Amino acid sequence: MLKVLHSVTVLCLTLPFAVAAENLPDPLAAGWKGDAVCECLHRDERVRILRCSFPPGVGHERHYHPPHIGYVLEGGRMSITDALGTRVQDIPSAITFANPEGIEWHEAVNVGEQTANYLMIEAAPEGESALSCTPK
């Protein structure tokens, strides 16, 4: 795990952050109808790991992502809206994905029948305490 975490840290810290987040929340601060959907599992000076859970009918309000790598613990059927439009996508379990430039914005809703769970590994936000796992 340490070797993987180190590789992810290097990836996140060496890539340019091309996302213009404007005034959108990051994935930890964004929720769904006032409720949190992500929790912080780990935070140090360089990396933050989030677990995000979406029961059926629950989503993630509009937010941005810094450069990150994700792992799908439990897949599902998600309706995703971004600058390209809205699409429904079946996301399988046990896959890894990466967005090395981040995501300017998107929002999603679980339109399937099972809870979807993801791990997000991203560069730690500036200005956030190394001991903190709370939203900005």
C-alpha positions in Angstrom: 0.0 0.0 0.0 2.8 2.4 0.8 4.3 2.0 -2.7 0.9 2.7 -4.3 0.2 5.6 -2.1 3.7 7.1 -2.9 3.1 6.7 -6.6 -0.3 8.4 -6.3 1.2 11.2 -4.3 3.9 11.7 -6.9 1.3 11.7 -9.7 -1.0 14.2 -7.9 1.8 16.5 -6.9 3.7 16.6 -10.2 0.7 17.2 -12.5 -0.4 20.7 -13.3 -3.8 21.6 -11.7 -5.7 22.7 -14.8 -9.1 22.9 -13.2 -10.7 26.3 -12.7 -12.9 25.5 -9.7 -14.4 29.0 -9.4 -16.6 28.9 -6.4 -17.6 25.3 -6.4 -17.0 23.0 -3.5 -14.4 20.1 -3.6 -15.7 16.5 -3.4 -15.5 16.4 0.4 -17.4 19.7 0.9 -20.1 18.9 -1.7 -22.9 16.8 -0.5 -26.5 15.9 -1.4 -29.5 18.0 -0.2 -27.4 19.1 2.8 -26.0 15.7 3.8 -22.4 14.6 3.4 -21.7 11.8 0.9 -17.9 11.7 1.3 -15.8 11.1 4.4 -12.1 11.7 4.8 -10.3 8.4 5.6 -6.7 9.8 5.5 -5.1 13.2 5.3 -1.4 14.2 5.4 0.6 17.1 4.0 0.5 15.7 0.5 -2.5 13.4 -0.1 -6.2 13.0 1.0 -8.2 9.9 0.6 -12.0 10.1 0.6 -14.7 7.4 0.6 -17.9 8.5 -1.1 -21.1 6.5 -0.9 -24.2 7.0 -3.0 -27.3 4.9 -2.0 -30.0 4.7 -4.7 -31.5 8.2 -5.4 -28.6 10.0 -3.8 -26.1 12.0 -5.7 -23.2 14.5 -5.4 -24.1 18.1 -6.0 -22.1 20.2 -8.5 -18.4 20.2 -7.5 -14.9 20.1 -8.9 -12.1 17.6 -8.5 -8.3 18.4 -8.2 -6.1 15.8 -10.0 -7.1 12.4 -8.6 -7.2 8.7 -8.9 -10.3 6.8 -8.0 -11.2 3.2 -7.2 -14.7 1.8 -7.4 -15.4 -0.3 -4.4 -19.0 -1.1 -5.4 -20.2 0.0 -8.8 -23.6 1.2 -9.8 -25.6 3.1 -12.4 -25.0 6.8 -12.3 -26.5 9.8 -14.1 -23.6 12.2 -14.7 -23.9 15.8 -15.8 -20.9 17.9 -16.9 -19.9 20.3 -19.6 -20.6 17.6 -22.2 -24.2 17.0 -21.1 -26.0 14.3 -19.2 -25.4 10.6 -19.6 -26.3 7.4 -17.7 -23.3 5.2 -17.1 -23.0 1.7 -15.6 -19.8 1.8 -13.5 -18.4 -1.7 -12.7 -16.9 -2.6 -9.3 -13.2 -3.0 -8.8 -12.0 -0.5 -11.5 -9.5 2.3 -11.2 -9.8 5.6 -13.0 -7.6 8.7 -13.2 -8.2 12.3 -14.0 -4.7 13.8 -14.0 -5.9 17.3 -14.9 -8.9 17.2 -12.4 -12.5 17.9 -13.4 -13.7 21.4 -13.8 -17.2 20.5 -12.6 -19.7 17.7 -12.6 -22.7 16.3 -10.6 -24.0 12.8 -10.4 -27.1 10.9 -9.1 -27.3 7.2 -8.4 -30.1 6.0 -10.7 -29.4 2.3 -10.0 -30.7 -0.1 -7.4 -27.5 -0.6 -5.3 -25.3 1.7 -3.3 -22.2 2.8 -5.2 -19.0 3.4 -3.2 -15.8 5.0 -4.4 -12.3 5.8 -3.0 -10.9 9.1 -4.2 -7.1 9.7 -3.8 -6.2 13.3 -4.5 -3.6 16.0 -3.7 -4.3 17.5 -0.3 -6.0 20.9 -0.6 -3.8 23.9 0.3 -4.6 25.6 3.5 -6.1 22.5 5.1 -4.3 21.2 8.2 -2.4 18.0 7.8 -4.4 16.6 10.7 -7.7 17.8 9.3 -10.2 15.6 7.6 -13.0 18.1 7.5 -14.4 20.1 4.6 -13.1 23.7 4.0 
